[in-house]
Amino acid sequence: MKANELRIGNYVKFYDPINGTNIYMVYYIADYGNINSVSLEGKGQLASCTVKDIEPIELTEEVLVKMGFVKIELVKDEQYEYYKK
């Protein structure tokens, strides 16, 4: 993942040896020359890493629901929207 693709509020995958791979939300990005530091929050835990340590996630219905989004149907069996509770 590149630093210019990352935004505060994005959800990303991050692996740490204690908790394994989890989905976190980016809440802070810092640019220190060649190193981009990222602070993450997820499941009541905080983590810090570099941009090279995180991976993008595919936004599937399962991921959105897991992250607290609610699905509403706009057009029967055709169009849907998701919003955060």
Sequence and secondary structure as in RCSB ss.txt:
>XXXX:A:sequence
MKANELRIGNYVKFYDPINGTNIYMVYYIADYGNINSVSLEGKGQLASCTVKDIEPIELTEEVLVKMGFVKIELV
KDEQYEYYKK
>XXXX:A:secstr
  GGG  TT EEEEEETTTEEEEEEEEEEEEETTEEEEEEEETTEEEEEEGGGEEE    HHHHHHTTEEEEEEE
TTTEEEEEE 
